[in-house]
Amino acid sequence: MLAEFSYGGKVTPSFPLLDPRANRWIWWWGKTTGFPWLYWHLMIKGYRIDIPHLEGYAKRFMNEE
């Protein structure tokens, strides 16, 4: 599960095609390999990573009953 929220507490996922509430191997890979690599190789060096967080991405998952 990959949970991302805006300051107002609304769900704002970065990946519009994947449901962030579902367990997926890609979320595990990101946590164990992808995000640490981004941290040590890009963020520490001062590179900016801008991924849009849109509330509209979450609406297609939140309207499911």
Secondary structure, 3 states (H helix, E strand, C coil): CCCCECCCCCECCCCCCCCCCCCCHHHHHHHHHHHHHHHHHHHCCCCCCCCCCCHHHHHHHHCCC
